[in-house]
Amino acid sequence: MNLRGNIAWISLEVGYGYISDDASNTYIFHHSNIVPTKGTKMLSVGNLVSFTVQPGLKAGQASDVKLIS
């Protein structure tokens, strides 16, 4: 199931960030190794994204992150 949220914090230098999930009002961890496709911009704080949640080491982790705006 695709969820929506905003990039709350991201660091390309350290390779991860957090998404603020609109539905549950929680933060979801994500790796920032999401490579933008040609013609899209890099993820930055405040971007609206869609994503799914997969099991992670300690909690759910965002995957299939796609930039909406």
N, C-alpha and C positions, 0 to 999 in steps of 0.2 A: 504494500500500500504506500503510495506517495504521500509524503507530508510536506508542509511548507514552513518556512521560517526565514530568519534573517541571520547573516553572518554577524555574530556578536564580537568575535575576536579572531584574528588570524595572523600568523607569522610565517611567511614563506621561508625565512631564515632557519627556523627550528622545525618546520615541516608539519605543523598541525594548527588546529583552531577549534572554535566552538560555534555551534549554530543554536540560536534561540528558537525552540520549537513553538510555533503559534498555538497548536492544539493543547499541549500539556503545560505550557509556560515553564519549560525546563531547558537546560542546556545539554546539547548532544555533542560529544567529541567527534572530530573528523580529522583525517589526514589531509593535508593540503597538496598532496601529490595529484590533485585533480588538474589535468592538463587541459587548458581551454582549447576548443577547436578553432580553426582558422576563422578570423572575423569576430571572435568574442574577446571580451576583456578578462583580465585576471580577477579573481575574487577579492573583494575588499569589504571592510566593515560596513554594515548597512545593506548590502546586496540581498535581495529577495531570492531564495533558492528553493528548489524542490529536492527531496531526498528520501531514501528509505533507511530503516534502522536494522542493522545486523548485530548479532552477538559480538561483544568485544571482550577483552581480558577482564575488565572490572565491571563494565556496564555496556549498554547499547552504544553502537558506533554508527555514525552516518555513512552511507555509501550511496553510489549513484547520484552524487550531488550535481545538480544542473542549475545554471544561472537563469533566473526568470527576469530580473531587472536589477 
